[in-house]
Amino acid sequence: HSGLARPLAPRGSHVRAGMLTIDASVHGSSGSLVRFIPPVLFLSLPIWVCAFSSWPGPPLALALAVVAVLPRLLWQPSQPAEGARFLVASALYQNFVYPCFFGSPILLAVACWLRPLVWLPLTALWLLFARVLSRPDLRSGMPWEDFAKHDWGIVALRRFLRLRLHVSEELRSRPASQPVVIGIHPHGIASDYRVAYDGLLYDALPGRPVFTLAASVLFALPLVRELCLWTRCIDASKRVASAALRRGLSLAVIPGGEA
């Protein structure tokens, strides 16, 4: 690859022994209104479930909205990821906000039981849309670069983990039009770090579309589906993966899950 121009190293990174290292501590600190959008999107389901039910009703809906916004008021990505405010903000988000959208099927079931005339038709419409009419998980996903880079929860997770991304200069020098398959280990219980590293890949491998293969069931869960699509996931089936490589997309595979 000596005759190929190498991309410039992104801000906050360094190259040592042929390996580019990107430190998450300098990524995602720019001011962006996108950080205030996820509370509305991710917590809209439980909030509406509560607001339109006789129990627990609007008071709990308001409490959920406050819990969603409070971590973002306690700590800003432009601040150092240390101290009591950062720890409290991270604990609130990871233990209360984050589980809300992973528990979306339970919330939907509760909503359908409390208000069947409202939520059963809405659930049916969502299933029709997500499982029949709109299937970006079977093609080229639905990437949202600004979300992957700057969402408050993702940035906080990167900082808490002190995430660093190491990419070989050989891979960076390879033309983006030539797809590669990147193996990542370990998978763990949920491989949440995958959500955290996606925003770093835009700078680590500029111009190269890297999509992660994700379990099919994730695209059938409200809110979880959107999180996967926005952070460049596609279905882990062999047919979808093969078609993606033929279209020139690079793939990340995390053995231990469905892939």
Secondary structure, DSSP 4 states (H G I P E B T S, - for coil): -TTSPPPPPPTTEEEETTEEEEEGGGSS-S--GGGGHHHHHHHHHHHHHHHTSSSS-HHHHHHHHHHHHHHHHH--TTS-S-HHHHHHHHHHIIIIIHHHHHTHHHHHHHHHHH-HHHHHHHHHHHHHIIIII--GGGTT----HHHHHH-HHHHHHHHHHT-EEEEEHHHHHS-TTS--EEE----TTT-THHHHHHHHHHHHSTT--EEEEE-GGGGGSTTHHHHHHHTTEEE-SHHHHHHHHHTT-EEEE-TTS--
